Amino acid sequence: MYEDERAKIKTGDPIFFKGNSIASKVIMAASGGDVSHVGMAIETRYGILLCAESTSRNKGQDGVQVNTLRERVRGYDGDVFTKSLIVSRDEDFHRLLEAGLSFMRGRPYEKSKFELALSVYHSPIGKDDFSSIFCSEYYAYFLRLWTWLPVDVPVNSYTPAELCNLIQTERRYLKKQS
């Protein structure tokens, strides 16, 4: 599956995860969706596909990180799929991507359980807080940079399921266990 879809994946495309762990099932139940995590594809100038994400569950690392997409898919316990983000990948797109990656580099995974809980209710209460980052907050930040999301809604108010529903292109599975 991964090899069949790999050539279609572009920088900025979301990578959605539907995990089999208890934590993943809780996230899906609370958000009413069928995805528990989201990352972002980045293709290097050498053609290597990466997955940029914020997670607390990948090889003991915590927070914003970048791994090869192939290994991330291979090692994941659950389904993984992508969708095409319809956006102009022009000079501004890449400039904003680089600025965003620089801004987010090294941030820890979300520390506030309250902030995580509010995202389930798509609560616009509060404001952006980038002291620590959860997965959909990370990807929503880039979507907002690319003017895909409104500037008046905090990026920490989105769940992976909401982002999946907002991007209305077909699912292309990279790994399917269920």
Residue, then its C-alpha position, 0 to 999 in steps of 0.5 A: m500500500y505504501e509503495d503504491e501511494r508514495a509518489k502521490i504524497k506531497t509536502g504539506d499533505p496530512i498523514f492520519f493515524k487510526g491506532n489500536s492502543i487504548a489511548s488512540k481509542v479514547i481519542m477517537a471516542a472523545s472526538g467522535g472520529d475514526v482518527s487518533h493522530v495526524g502528522m504532515a508529509i515533507e519531501t526533502r530535496y533528495g526525494i525522501l518522505l518525512c513525517a513531521e508531527s508532535t507525539s508522545r508515543n514514538k520510540g520514547q521521544d516526546g514532542v515535535q519530531v521528524n522521522t522517515l514516513r516509511e519507518r513511521v508507517r511500518g512501525y505503527d500499530g494501526d491504519v495510516f492514510t493520507k489525503s491530498l491537501i489542495v493548496s498552491r505549493d509555491e514559493d510562499f508555501h515553502r517559505l511559510l513551511e520553513a518558518g513554521l518548522s523553525f518556530m516549532r522545532g524542539r517544542p515538547y508534547e502538550k503538557s496541559k490536559f485541559e487544553l487537550a480536553l478543550s480541543v474535543y469540544h472545538s472550544p475557541i476559549g483562550k488563545d494559541d499556546f505554543s509552549s507545548i504542542f499536540c498533534s492536531e495543534y501542530y498540523a493546524y498551525f501549518l494549515r493556518l499559515w497557508t490560509w487554510l484555517p481562520v486566524d481567529v480560531p486557536v489552532n489548539s481547538y482542532t482534533p485530528a478527526e476535525l482536520c480529517n473532515l475539513i480536508q475533503t479529498e479521498r483517503r489513500y491508505l498507506k497501511k490498513q490493519s482493520 
